Amino acid sequence: MKIYHNHIIKIAIATAVIFSASSCRKNFFPSDRVEDSGLLNTIEGMRTATLGNYATLKGLNYENNYHWLAELPSDEVAQGQNSSSDVTNLYKYTHLVNSANATAYFQQAYYIAAAANKIIRLIPDNASADQLQVKGENLFLRAMLHFNLVRMFGRPYAQTPTTNPGVPILSENLTESEAATVKRSTVAQVYDFVLADLLKAAQFMTVEKSNSFATKMAAYALLSRVYLYMDNNAKAIEYADLVINSNKYQLLQNTQYQNYFRVDPETNRESIFAIKHTKTENYDYSAVGSLYYSGDANGNALGQGESGWGEIYASAKYYNFLNKFPQDKRKSFISPYVVGGTQQLNGKLTPPAPIYYVNKNNLQEGVINLTSPVYLRLAEQYLNRAEANAKLNKAQLALDDVNVIRTRAGIPVYTLIDVTPTHTILDIVLEERWLELAFEGHRAYDLFRNNRPVVRDYPGTHSTINGSVNQTINPTDARVIYFIPQTERDKNPNLSQNP
């Protein structure tokens, strides 16, 4: 790994910030005392505090760890070398009870939820429209955080959700002492809480805002995703319809699509909700994209360590499936490391792994490691609707939406003739989700919630577990979810541990 002195300094500073932020908290629920010097006494103050909640999403503890916990367990990535960090454990499914990444994310997510609660509890449901807009935005954030947490630390909804433990529900009604000793609610209870927050948020939010903020359409889009995870297909379609038919968003086409993640996110007409970073908010070697890419500002691959660590690749399994149609525009999001016409291999692995850098988390506005993570976008709504229709045995409707995405990608469309007992309509939809939403934190959840395994049959550090490139993680395996962080169980003995 090629390391420059200034990069070491940047990483040291970033690490110091992470540990100073987390070490000063005695509990992952911050105090409920009003410590804002009257900030929350006015609507202007509430708006300022809400901006602070959005800003906290940009922190390394939240942003990086959300991505790694959601994405690294998938079969679309390959780790090129073992790391001394916890990232290797996330990738291999050798999770730890004291995982640094899981602990930091767990703490930060609840910290932001508690900050949102300060505003939520102050605004009654019959307040003015201005106040309800602020409350709605914070309800959206709280719902998003609880949904992410229950996916990561609670078993898939399809697996007896009324008895499986989910995560603690942090409502605005809890006192400080209650919050410090709260138990885990069931998976079903957490999902119900998330739905209630999103439905109320959608009702309260009436102001048109950019995609850097929660909006009514963002709440509808997340409702479609949550209902899909619950296998409530009619509701998943209902809310996807509301987003698609609003005509507020458009699928980007041609070169605009191929440069989707490289533009200022607020100018992107397809994104529904993104965590915006400006050019001055570039984490460089500490950014998510640094793990995926090493190259120039135009997407051309360079040697490992030239501009980023470049340790996580697109898996050979994903790249080969994507390359089934060489004209697929989604190949623009992959930067194969080719020298003199020869695909370069990482010889640290046995067998050597092809180096397919991913640039989906890089290159924003010409800055190599800058990105604004996209959490909700229009393409997913089409695919949500397609999956729900597939499960309702409405194959043609499902194909119609899949074909919208395939046409945009420039590859052949499907007809009903292509639907067979060995290549079902659900297979077709899930494959298209894989192609379209890769490296955005969906893949492992899409498989597990549909009772399908993650199958790795390609080179990566997972081969060091048993000497084979083949690793299969079944949806019922214990480690499809993370341990509840031991540091939080030490503080709160009512937090039960995952098996």
C-alpha positions as CSV (number, residue, x, y, z in Angstrom):
1,M,0.0,0.0,0.0
2,K,1.5,3.3,-1.1
3,I,1.1,5.9,1.7
4,Y,2.1,9.5,1.7
5,H,2.9,11.5,4.8
6,N,0.1,14.0,4.3
7,H,-2.4,11.2,4.0
8,I,-1.2,9.7,7.3
9,I,-1.8,13.1,8.9
10,K,-5.3,13.4,7.5
11,I,-6.2,10.0,8.7
12,A,-4.8,10.6,12.2
13,I,-6.8,13.8,12.5
14,A,-10.0,12.0,11.3
15,T,-9.4,9.2,13.7
16,A,-8.9,11.6,16.5
17,V,-12.2,13.2,15.8
18,I,-14.0,9.9,15.7
19,F,-12.6,8.8,19.1
20,S,-13.0,12.1,20.8
21,A,-16.6,12.3,19.7
22,S,-17.4,8.8,20.9
23,S,-15.3,8.7,24.1
24,C,-17.1,11.8,25.5
25,R,-20.4,10.0,25.5
26,K,-21.3,8.0,28.6
27,N,-24.3,6.5,26.9
28,F,-25.4,6.3,23.3
29,F,-28.5,8.3,24.3
30,P,-27.4,11.9,24.8
31,S,-28.9,13.8,27.7
32,D,-32.5,14.9,27.3
33,R,-31.8,18.1,29.3
34,V,-32.2,21.3,27.4
35,E,-28.6,22.3,26.9
36,D,-29.2,24.4,23.8
37,S,-29.2,27.8,25.6
38,G,-32.7,28.6,24.4
39,L,-32.0,27.4,20.8
40,L,-35.2,25.4,20.7
41,N,-37.4,28.2,22.0
42,T,-38.0,29.6,18.5
43,I,-38.9,28.2,15.1
44,E,-35.6,29.6,13.8
45,G,-33.7,27.8,16.5
46,M,-35.5,24.5,15.8
47,R,-34.6,24.8,12.1
48,T,-31.0,25.5,13.1
49,A,-30.9,22.4,15.3
50,T,-32.5,20.3,12.5
51,L,-29.7,21.5,10.2
52,G,-27.3,20.2,12.8
53,N,-29.0,16.8,12.7
54,Y,-28.5,16.6,8.9
55,A,-24.9,17.7,9.4
56,T,-24.3,14.9,11.8
57,L,-25.2,12.4,9.1
58,K,-22.0,13.5,7.3
59,G,-19.7,12.4,10.1
60,L,-17.4,9.5,9.7
61,N,-19.0,7.6,12.5
62,Y,-22.4,7.6,10.7
63,E,-21.7,7.9,7.0
64,N,-18.7,5.5,6.6
65,N,-19.9,2.9,9.0
66,Y,-23.4,2.8,7.6
67,H,-22.0,2.1,4.2
68,W,-19.5,-0.6,5.4
69,L,-22.0,-2.4,7.6
70,A,-24.6,-2.4,4.8
71,E,-22.4,-3.1,1.7
72,L,-19.4,-5.2,2.7
73,P,-21.4,-8.4,3.5
74,S,-22.6,-8.6,-0.1
75,D,-21.5,-10.7,-3.1
76,E,-20.9,-7.7,-5.3
77,V,-17.6,-6.8,-3.5
78,A,-14.3,-8.5,-3.1
79,Q,-11.7,-7.5,-0.5
80,G,-8.3,-7.5,-2.1
81,Q,-6.2,-7.9,1.1
82,N,-6.7,-8.4,4.8
83,S,-6.8,-5.2,6.8
84,S,-5.9,-4.6,10.3
85,S,-9.2,-2.7,10.7
86,D,-12.6,-4.2,11.5
87,V,-13.5,-3.8,7.8
88,T,-12.1,-7.3,7.2
89,N,-14.4,-8.8,9.8
90,L,-17.4,-7.1,8.2
91,Y,-16.5,-8.5,4.8
92,K,-15.8,-12.1,6.1
93,Y,-18.8,-12.3,8.4
94,T,-16.4,-12.9,11.3
95,H,-18.2,-10.2,13.4
96,L,-17.0,-9.2,16.8
97,V,-19.0,-8.2,19.9
98,N,-16.7,-5.2,20.2
99,S,-16.7,-4.3,16.5
100,A,-15.4,-0.7,16.2
101,N,-17.5,0.0,13.1
102,A,-20.7,-1.5,14.5
103,T,-20.2,0.2,17.8
104,A,-19.6,3.6,16.3
105,Y,-22.6,3.3,14.0
106,F,-24.9,2.1,16.8
107,Q,-23.9,5.0,19.0
108,Q,-24.1,7.7,16.3
109,A,-27.5,6.6,15.0
110,Y,-29.0,6.7,18.4
111,Y,-27.3,10.0,19.2
112,I,-28.9,11.6,16.1
113,A,-32.3,10.0,16.9
114,A,-32.1,11.5,20.4
115,A,-31.2,14.9,19.0
116,A,-34.3,14.6,16.7
117,N,-36.4,13.7,19.7
118,K,-35.6,17.0,21.4
119,I,-37.4,18.8,18.6
120,I,-40.2,16.2,18.1
121,R,-41.3,16.4,21.7
122,L,-41.5,20.2,21.6
123,I,-43.9,20.4,18.7
124,P,-47.5,19.2,19.1
125,D,-49.3,17.6,16.2
126,N,-51.6,20.6,16.0
127,A,-48.8,23.2,15.7
128,S,-48.4,25.6,12.8
129,A,-47.4,24.4,9.4
130,D,-43.9,25.8,9.8
131,Q,-43.4,23.9,13.0
132,L,-44.9,20.7,11.6
133,Q,-42.5,20.9,8.7
134,V,-39.6,20.8,11.1
135,K,-41.2,18.0,13.2
136,G,-41.8,16.0,10.0
137,E,-38.2,16.3,8.9
138,N,-37.0,15.0,12.3
139,L,-39.6,12.2,12.3
140,F,-38.2,11.1,8.9
141,L,-34.6,11.1,10.2
142,R,-35.7,9.1,13.3
143,A,-37.5,6.6,11.1
144,M,-34.6,6.2,8.8
145,L,-32.2,5.6,11.6
146,H,-34.4,3.0,13.3
147,F,-35.0,1.2,10.0
148,N,-31.2,1.0,9.3
149,L,-30.5,-0.2,12.9
150,V,-33.2,-3.0,12.8
151,R,-31.9,-4.2,9.5
152,M,-28.3,-4.4,10.8
153,F,-29.0,-5.7,14.3
154,G,-32.3,-7.5,14.0
155,R,-33.1,-10.5,11.9
156,P,-34.9,-10.2,8.5
157,Y,-38.6,-9.4,8.9
158,A,-39.6,-12.6,7.1
159,Q,-38.2,-14.6,10.1
160,T,-40.8,-14.5,12.9
161,P,-40.7,-10.7,13.4
162,T,-43.1,-10.7,16.4
163,T,-40.7,-12.7,18.5
164,N,-37.2,-11.9,17.2
165,P,-35.5,-9.1,19.0
166,G,-35.0,-5.9,17.0
167,V,-33.4,-2.8,18.5
168,P,-34.3,-0.4,21.3
169,I,-37.0,2.1,20.2
170,L,-36.0,5.6,21.2
171,S,-39.2,7.5,21.3
172,E,-39.6,11.1,22.5
173,N,-41.6,10.0,25.5
174,L,-38.7,8.2,27.2
175,T,-37.2,9.9,30.2
176,E,-33.4,10.0,30.4
177,S,-33.3,7.1,32.9
178,E,-35.8,5.1,30.8
179,A,-33.7,5.6,27.7
180,A,-30.6,4.4,29.6
181,T,-32.2,1.1,30.4
182,V,-34.5,0.5,27.5
183,K,-34.9,-3.0,26.2
184,R,-34.9,-4.3,22.6
185,S,-38.3,-4.2,21.0
186,T,-39.2,-7.0,18.6
187,V,-38.5,-6.6,14.9
188,A,-42.2,-6.1,14.2
189,Q,-42.5,-3.4,16.8
190,V,-39.6,-1.5,15.3
191,Y,-41.0,-1.7,11.8
192,D,-44.4,-0.5,13.2
193,F,-42.6,2.5,14.8
194,V,-40.8,3.3,11.6
195,L,-44.1,3.2,9.6
196,A,-45.8,5.5,12.1
197,D,-43.0,8.0,12.0
198,L,-42.9,8.0,8.2
199,L,-46.7,8.3,7.8
200,K,-46.8,11.3,10.2
201,A,-43.7,12.8,8.5
202,A,-45.3,12.6,5.1
203,Q,-48.4,14.3,6.5
204,F,-46.5,17.1,8.2
205,M,-43.9,18.0,5.5
206,T,-45.5,20.4,2.9
207,V,-42.5,22.5,1.9
208,E,-40.7,21.7,-1.4
209,K,-37.0,21.3,-0.6
210,S,-33.9,20.0,-2.4
211,N,-32.9,16.3,-2.1
212,S,-30.5,17.2,0.7
213,F,-33.5,17.4,3.0
214,A,-36.3,15.2,4.1
215,T,-39.5,15.8,2.0
216,K,-42.9,14.3,1.6
217,M,-41.6,12.3,-1.4
218,A,-38.6,11.1,0.5
219,A,-41.0,9.7,3.2
220,Y,-43.1,8.0,0.5
221,A,-40.0,6.5,-1.1
222,L,-38.8,5.1,2.2
223,L,-42.3,3.8,3.0
224,S,-42.2,1.9,-0.3
225,R,-38.9,0.3,0.8
226,V,-40.0,-0.5,4.3
227,Y,-43.3,-2.1,3.1
228,L,-41.3,-4.1,0.5
229,Y,-39.1,-5.5,3.3
230,M,-42.3,-6.4,5.2
231,D,-43.7,-8.2,2.1
232,N,-46.6,-5.8,2.1
233,N,-46.5,-5.6,-1.6
234,A,-49.7,-3.6,-2.2
235,K,-48.5,-0.9,0.1
236,A,-45.0,-1.0,-1.5
237,I,-46.6,-0.4,-4.9
238,E,-48.9,2.4,-3.5
239,Y,-46.1,4.5,-2.3
240,A,-43.8,3.8,-5.2
241,D,-46.7,5.0,-7.4
242,L,-46.9,8.2,-5.4
243,V,-43.3,9.0,-6.0
244,I,-43.1,7.9,-9.7
245,N,-46.4,9.6,-10.6
246,S,-45.5,12.9,-8.8
247,N,-43.2,13.7,-11.8
248,K,-40.9,15.4,-9.4
249,Y,-38.0,13.1,-10.4
250,Q,-36.7,11.8,-13.7
251,L,-34.4,8.9,-14.6
252,L,-31.2,10.3,-15.9
253,Q,-30.3,9.3,-19.4
254,N,-27.2,8.6,-21.5
255,T,-24.1,10.5,-20.4
256,Q,-26.0,12.2,-17.6
257,Y,-26.7,8.8,-16.1
258,Q,-23.2,7.6,-16.6
259,N,-22.1,10.6,-14.6
260,Y,-24.8,10.2,-12.0
261,F,-22.6,10.3,-8.9
262,R,-20.2,12.9,-10.2
263,V,-22.4,16.0,-10.2
264,D,-23.5,18.3,-7.4
265,P,-26.2,16.1,-5.8
266,E,-28.8,18.9,-5.6
267,T,-28.7,19.2,-9.4
268,N,-29.5,15.5,-9.8
269,R,-33.1,15.1,-10.9
270,E,-33.2,11.3,-10.0
271,S,-32.0,11.5,-6.4
272,I,-34.7,11.8,-3.8
273,F,-32.6,12.0,-0.6
274,A,-28.8,12.2,-0.4
275,I,-26.3,13.3,2.2
276,K,-24.8,16.3,0.5
277,H,-21.1,17.0,0.7
278,T,-19.5,20.1,-0.7
279,K,-15.9,20.4,-2.1
280,T,-14.7,21.6,1.3
281,E,-16.2,18.5,3.0
282,N,-13.8,16.0,1.4
283,Y,-12.5,13.3,3.7
284,D,-9.9,12.2,1.1
285,Y,-8.2,9.0,2.2
286,S,-10.7,8.6,5.1
287,A,-13.7,8.8,2.7
288,V,-15.8,5.7,1.8
289,G,-14.7,5.9,-1.8
290,S,-11.1,5.7,-0.9
291,L,-11.5,2.0,-0.1
292,Y,-13.0,1.4,-3.6
293,Y,-10.9,3.4,-6.0
294,S,-7.4,4.6,-6.9
295,G,-7.2,6.6,-10.0
296,D,-7.5,10.1,-11.6
297,A,-10.4,12.5,-11.5
298,N,-11.7,11.2,-14.8
299,G,-12.3,7.6,-13.6
300,N,-9.1,6.1,-15.1
301,A,-7.6,3.5,-12.8
302,L,-4.1,3.8,-11.4
303,G,-2.0,1.7,-9.1
304,Q,-3.2,0.9,-5.6
305,G,-2.6,3.7,-3.2
306,E,-2.2,6.5,-5.8
307,S,-5.3,8.4,-4.8
308,G,-7.0,5.9,-2.4
309,W,-6.5,2.6,-0.7
310,G,-8.3,0.7,-3.5
311,E,-8.7,-2.4,-1.4
312,I,-12.4,-3.2,-2.1
313,Y,-13.2,-4.3,-5.7
314,A,-16.3,-5.1,-7.6
315,S,-16.4,-8.9,-7.4
316,A,-15.6,-11.0,-10.5
317,K,-19.1,-12.4,-10.1
318,Y,-20.7,-9.0,-10.3
319,Y,-18.4,-7.7,-13.1
320,N,-18.9,-10.8,-15.3
321,F,-22.7,-10.5,-14.9
322,L,-22.6,-6.8,-15.7
323,N,-20.4,-7.5,-18.7
324,K,-22.9,-9.9,-20.2
325,F,-23.8,-6.9,-22.3
326,P,-20.6,-4.9,-22.9
327,Q,-22.7,-1.8,-23.8
328,D,-24.4,-1.6,-20.4
329,K,-24.0,2.0,-19.3
330,R,-23.6,0.9,-15.7
331,K,-20.1,-0.2,-16.6
332,S,-19.2,3.5,-16.3
333,F,-19.3,3.0,-12.5
334,I,-16.5,0.4,-12.7
335,S,-12.8,1.3,-13.4
336,P,-10.9,-1.9,-14.3
337,Y,-7.2,-1.5,-13.6
338,V,-5.8,-2.1,-17.1
339,V,-2.2,-1.5,-18.1
340,G,-1.2,-1.8,-21.8
341,G,-4.4,-3.6,-22.6
342,T,-3.9,-6.2,-19.8
343,Q,-6.3,-6.5,-16.9
344,Q,-4.2,-6.3,-13.7
345,L,-4.6,-8.9,-10.9
346,N,-4.0,-8.7,-7.2
347,G,-1.5,-11.4,-6.6
348,K,-1.9,-11.2,-2.8
349,L,-4.9,-13.5,-3.1
350,T,-5.0,-17.1,-4.2
351,P,-6.2,-17.3,-6.9
352,P,-5.3,-13.7,-7.9
353,A,-8.3,-11.4,-8.1
354,P,-8.9,-9.0,-11.0
355,I,-8.8,-5.4,-9.8
356,Y,-12.1,-3.8,-10.7
357,Y,-12.2,-0.5,-8.9
358,V,-15.6,1.0,-8.2
359,N,-16.0,4.8,-8.7
360,K,-19.7,5.1,-7.6
361,N,-18.5,6.6,-4.3
362,N,-16.0,9.0,-5.9
363,L,-15.3,11.8,-8.4
364,Q,-18.0,14.2,-7.4
365,E,-17.4,17.5,-9.1
366,G,-13.9,16.4,-10.2
367,V,-12.7,15.7,-6.7
368,I,-11.4,12.1,-6.6
369,N,-12.6,11.0,-3.1
370,L,-15.6,13.2,-2.8
371,T,-19.1,11.8,-2.7
372,S,-22.6,12.6,-1.5
373,P,-24.1,9.2,-0.6
374,V,-27.5,8.6,-2.2
375,Y,-30.0,7.0,0.1
376,L,-33.1,7.1,-2.0
377,R,-33.5,7.5,-5.8
378,L,-36.1,7.0,-8.4
379,A,-34.7,3.9,-10.0
380,E,-35.2,2.0,-6.7
381,Q,-38.9,3.0,-6.8
382,Y,-39.4,1.3,-10.2
383,L,-37.6,-1.7,-8.9
384,N,-39.6,-1.8,-5.6
385,R,-42.8,-1.7,-7.7
386,A,-41.4,-4.4,-10.0
387,E,-40.6,-6.7,-7.1
388,A,-43.9,-6.2,-5.4
389,N,-45.8,-6.9,-8.7
390,A,-43.6,-10.0,-9.2
391,K,-44.7,-11.3,-5.8
392,L,-48.4,-10.6,-6.7
393,N,-47.9,-12.7,-9.9
394,K,-48.3,-9.7,-12.1
395,A,-45.4,-10.6,-14.3
396,Q,-46.0,-8.2,-17.2
397,L,-46.3,-5.2,-14.8
398,A,-43.0,-6.3,-13.2
399,L,-41.3,-6.6,-16.5
400,D,-42.5,-3.2,-17.6
401,D,-40.7,-1.6,-14.8
402,V,-37.6,-3.7,-15.1
403,N,-37.5,-2.8,-18.8
404,V,-37.6,0.9,-18.0
405,I,-34.3,0.4,-16.1
406,R,-32.8,-1.9,-18.8
407,T,-33.7,0.5,-21.6
408,R,-32.0,3.3,-19.7
409,A,-28.9,1.1,-19.3
410,G,-28.9,0.4,-23.1
411,I,-29.4,-3.4,-22.9
412,P,-32.1,-5.7,-24.3
413,V,-35.5,-5.9,-22.6
414,Y,-37.3,-8.9,-21.4
415,T,-40.6,-10.4,-22.6
416,L,-42.8,-13.0,-20.9
417,I,-41.1,-15.6,-23.0
418,D,-38.0,-15.0,-20.9
419,V,-39.9,-15.9,-17.7
420,T,-39.3,-19.7,-17.0
421,P,-39.5,-22.0,-14.1
422,T,-35.7,-21.8,-13.7
423,H,-35.6,-18.0,-14.3
424,T,-38.6,-16.7,-12.6
425,I,-40.0,-13.2,-12.6
426,L,-38.6,-12.7,-9.1
427,D,-35.2,-13.8,-10.3
428,I,-35.3,-11.3,-13.1
429,V,-36.3,-8.4,-10.8
430,L,-33.6,-9.3,-8.1
431,E,-31.0,-9.5,-10.8
432,E,-31.9,-6.1,-12.1
433,R,-31.8,-4.7,-8.6
434,W,-28.3,-6.1,-8.3
435,L,-27.1,-4.5,-11.5
436,E,-28.7,-1.2,-10.9
437,L,-28.3,-0.6,-7.1
438,A,-24.8,-2.2,-6.6
439,F,-22.5,-0.6,-4.1
440,E,-25.4,1.3,-2.5
441,G,-26.0,-1.0,0.4
442,H,-29.0,-3.0,-0.9
443,R,-27.7,-6.4,-2.1
444,A,-27.3,-8.5,1.0
445,Y,-30.6,-7.3,2.4
446,D,-32.3,-8.0,-0.9
447,L,-31.1,-11.6,-0.8
448,F,-31.7,-12.3,2.9
449,R,-35.2,-10.8,3.1
450,N,-36.1,-13.1,0.1
451,N,-34.7,-16.1,1.9
452,R,-31.8,-16.4,-0.5
453,P,-28.1,-16.8,0.4
454,V,-25.1,-14.7,-0.4
455,V,-22.9,-16.9,-2.5
456,R,-19.3,-15.9,-3.0
457,D,-17.5,-18.0,-5.7
458,Y,-14.7,-15.6,-6.6
459,P,-11.4,-14.5,-5.2
460,G,-11.3,-12.4,-2.0
461,T,-10.0,-12.5,1.5
462,H,-12.9,-14.8,2.5
463,S,-10.8,-17.6,1.0
464,T,-8.5,-17.3,4.0
465,I,-11.3,-18.7,6.2
466,N,-11.2,-22.3,4.9
467,G,-8.9,-22.1,2.0
468,S,-11.7,-22.0,-0.6
469,V,-13.0,-19.1,-2.7
470,N,-16.5,-20.5,-2.1
471,Q,-18.4,-18.9,0.8
472,T,-22.1,-19.3,1.3
473,I,-24.0,-17.3,3.9
474,N,-27.6,-18.5,4.3
475,P,-30.3,-16.1,5.4
476,T,-30.8,-18.1,8.6
477,D,-27.1,-17.9,9.6
478,A,-26.5,-16.2,12.9
479,R,-24.1,-13.7,11.4
480,V,-26.3,-12.1,8.8
481,I,-26.8,-9.5,11.5
482,Y,-24.3,-7.9,13.8
483,F,-23.8,-8.3,17.5
484,I,-25.2,-5.6,19.8
485,P,-22.1,-3.7,20.8
486,Q,-20.7,-5.0,24.0
487,T,-19.9,-1.5,25.3
488,E,-23.6,-0.7,25.1
489,R,-24.6,-3.9,26.9
490,D,-22.1,-3.0,29.6
491,K,-23.9,0.3,30.1
492,N,-27.4,-1.2,29.8
493,P,-27.8,-4.7,31.1
494,N,-31.3,-4.9,29.6
495,L,-29.8,-5.1,26.1
496,S,-29.9,-8.8,25.1
497,Q,-27.2,-10.1,22.8
498,N,-27.7,-11.7,19.4
499,P,-26.8,-15.4,19.3
